[in-house]
Amino acid sequence: MLPIEHLRKSNTIENLWIYILTLLKTKKREIYGWELLVLIKKEFNFKPGKITPYRVLYRLEKDGFVKSGMKGRRRIYQITRNGERELELAKEFYKKILNKLQKK
């Protein structure tokens, strides 16, 4: 695997939680799991596996970063305050790295 391919994979599929939290925050509405797959492809131009987002959502909910509920037959998700804080930490992390890369 080429270095850039590894970088793309580690910053997309392997860190899917960042994209899920971003969508839940920016859409400012409840989103169901299947819809996340479509939005990730549309907004971030990569396609995670069909099951992976659900596994990530389960873990995010278990850790208190998202909350869910049933609406009809669909489970819908919303970001929590803890999720918003975690997303801000991720953004700061990336900003620091980009700043250092641009200085060189």
N, C-alpha and C positions, 0 to 999 in steps of 0.2 A: 504494500500500500504506500502510495506517495505521501510525503509529509502533508501536503495541502488536503489530501483526501482524509487523512487521519484528523487533521484540525477541523474540517467540516463535520465529520462524524462526532467528534468529541464535543463540539459546540452546537450540535443540533439534537440528534437522536439520544445521545448519552446524557444530555441535560435538558430533556423535554420539559421538565418542571418550569423552567424559565419562560418558555413560550406559552405554556398553559396559564401560568399566573398572569402573564402580560395580557393575554386575551381576556381573561376574566376581569382584569382591572380596566382595560381600555374599552371594552364593549359596554361596561356599566349595566349589565343585565345578566340574568340567569342564562347559563349555557348548558346544554346536555352533552353527554360524552361523544356521541357520533358527530355532532356539530363541530366539536373541537378538531376532529380529523380534517374536515373540510376547511375550516378556518386556518389551520396550520399550513396546509398546502397552498391556500390562496394568499395568505399574508406573509408567510416566511419561506415559501417555495421549497419545501421538502415534505416528504410523506413518511410519517412514522408507521410502524406496523399497526394492524387493526386492534390488537389487544393492548399494546404498550401504553397508550394514553389512559386506559382504564386502570392499569396497574399503578401508574404514576398518580392518578387522581386518588386512588385508594390510600396510597402512602401519604399524599399531601393532606388528605382528610384526617388520617390517623394522627398526623403530626400537628394538626390544628391550623394548617395554612389555607384550607378551603373547607367549606361546609356544603352539605348536600341535603336535598329533600325531594320528595316525590311530587310531581305535577302531572296528574293523569297517570299515564303508564311510563313516563320518563323520569329518570333521576336527573335533576338539574343541580348545577354547581355554582357557587359564588366564592369569591376570594374573601378571606378574613383580614382583620387588621394585622395579624401575625404574618399572613401571606404577603400583604403589601410591604411590610417591613423587610421581609426576606427578599422580595423582588428588588427593593431599593439597595440592599446590600450587594446583590448580584450586579446591579447596574454600576455601583461604585467600584466594584472589583474590576469590571471590564473597562471602565473609564481609566483607572490607574494603569492597567496594562497597555491600553492604547496610547496614553500619554507617554509612557516610557518607550514604546516602540517608535513613536513619531520623533522623539528626541534624537534617536541614533542616526 
